[in-house]
Amino acid sequence: MAILTISRQIGSMGDEIAQTLADRMGWALLNREKMLELIFEPVCSETEMFRLRESAKYFLEERVPKETYLDYLTD
């Protein structure tokens, strides 16, 4: 299975380029939104999905305990 990753800057029309390339090559396009739908939508609430779409960092901050590496070593 061939996989191509496109990294781009905002405003570079990367989404459009990726879609055009996928169409021409006959490949499926798996963008961020599609991956969120496939992986997280079945197990997340609407609020959690909103947080994921806004900022994955914000979503993870509420789930991961605020523990430092030193705390981990001393427990």
Residue pairs with C-beta under 8 A, 6 or more apart in sequence:
2 27
4 21
4 27
6 14
6 17
6 18
6 21
8 14
8 17
15 31
18 29
18 31
19 29
21 27
22 28
22 29
33 53
36 49
36 52
36 53
40 48
40 49
40 52
41 49
44 52
48 59
51 58
51 59
51 62
52 59
